[in-house]
């Protein structure tokens, strides 16, 4: 479990797990409103298997990421609440696709300047929710853009402080 998709900033690591479920220990709690990435691989006496696809989840007091229900088509929903201060939720639906694909969610200013990479990982089908904390940004109009496989869409959001 890491705070980045390259697994440079590990939040939790355990090479001796022998179970099908894993719970993060209370000694290293996860931060609220933070996206975490995870992956697994099998190891036995014959060597190491490849890592799984990278999956992610976002911690929050309310809301879940659901990849058990696979949508039929791509969709980027309007963030809510909108206007917001300082946290909003961005939802999107990703259907199954053939082959590997990247998934990006980016935040842009009204002038078109990219201000943040909210997500940059491998594509995983499902219904997703991301919390976006704009505490470090000034009030104004921003755009959030998703790029996944051949799908790209952008929507407008308003930050009012």
TIPA-316885 format. One record per residue (C-alpha): x, y, z; residue in three letters. Coordinates in steps of 0.001 Angstrom, whole numbers, plus 500000, padded with zeros to 6 digits. Example, Ala and Ser with C-alpha at 12.3 -4.5 7.8 and 13.67 -1.06 7.14 Angstrom:
2
512300495500507800ALA/513670498940507140SER/
This chain:
161
500000500000500000UNK/501518503322498947UNK/500566506970498451UNK/501890506934494867UNK/501471504546491931UNK/505253504003491724UNK/505320502652495319UNK/508047505053496409UNK/506105506304499453UNK/504990503096501200UNK/502263503313503811UNK/502148499590504560UNK/504204496621503335UNK/504171493001504416UNK/505911490160502622UNK/504562487405504875UNK/500802487652504356UNK/499202484240504050UNK/495552485316503937UNK/493083486550501329UNK/492155489712503238UNK/494436492392504619UNK/493643495128507108UNK/495946498101507646UNK/497283498077511198UNK/496332500830513677UNK/500034501555514260UNK/500249503114510775UNK/496808504640510131UNK/495903505897506672UNK/495337509616506102UNK/491824510888505430UNK/490958512125501908UNK/494055510451500468UNK/494359508141497463UNK/496351504968498127UNK/497586502393495629UNK/498054498676496222UNK/499278495600494407UNK/500096492000495259UNK/502210489149493943UNK/502626485493494766UNK/505909484115496077UNK/506783480461496600UNK/509822478194496636UNK/510143478492492847UNK/510419482288492832UNK/508342485457492549UNK/505318485904490336UNK/504549489176488561UNK/502795492006490409UNK/499054492351489920UNK/497491495365488260UNK/497744498435490440UNK/494470499155492239UNK/493596502220494240UNK/491223503463496886UNK/490564506834498463UNK/490031507185502184UNK/487086509282503244UNK/484587509635506026UNK/481793508920503527UNK/481921507221500136UNK/483478504163498573UNK/485212503112495406UNK/483300500293493754UNK/484953498033491219UNK/482612495096491775UNK/479991496602489443UNK/481370497058485923UNK/479545499752483882UNK/478651499288480197UNK/480075502644479011UNK/482474505435479939UNK/481028508311481940UNK/482361511331483824UNK/479816512730486286UNK/479498516297487544UNK/481426516791490769UNK/479438517318493958UNK/478991519536495723UNK/479529522214493124UNK/480380524952494073UNK/482547523440496816UNK/484846524459499684UNK/487414522891499910UNK/486544519209499188UNK/484449517780496358UNK/483782514309494970UNK/484550513332491373UNK/482802510209490067UNK/483474508314486850UNK/482568504969485293UNK/485027502801483376UNK/483883499747481363UNK/486069496763480495UNK/488485497377477606UNK/490826495119475680UNK/494502495475476499UNK/496352497730478896UNK/495504501402479221UNK/496418504288481455UNK/493998506241483615UNK/494548509918484402UNK/492487512470486282UNK/493943515972486073UNK/492925519372487451UNK/493325522537485346UNK/492928526241486111UNK/490648528547484112UNK/493730529565482061UNK/494389525942481046UNK/497382525447483344UNK/497562521979484904UNK/497557522483488665UNK/497423518865489839UNK/497564515212488807UNK/494802513738490914UNK/495325510218489583UNK/497790508567487196UNK/497693504772487214UNK/496779501681485223UNK/493227501387483958UNK/490830499339486094UNK/487156498889485155UNK/484537499909487720UNK/482560502765489245UNK/484945505181490930UNK/484836508096493365UNK/487748510390494150UNK/487815513085496805UNK/489529516258495629UNK/490858518552498367UNK/491481522033496965UNK/492677523576500250UNK/495887524757498602UNK/494125526433495648UNK/492576529893495328UNK/488862530409494738UNK/487892530194491094UNK/486797528027488208UNK/488700524792487625UNK/488329521897485221UNK/488788518199485878UNK/489734515961482968UNK/489697512189482729UNK/491663510204480154UNK/491135506443480077UNK/491740504193477078UNK/490191506101474117UNK/487864508162476373UNK/488574511779477335UNK/486130514198478943UNK/486388517466480872UNK/483962519153483267UNK/483894522472485101UNK/483845522966488880UNK/483789526065491082UNK/485850526498494252UNK/484382529139496604UNK/486338529896499767UNK/
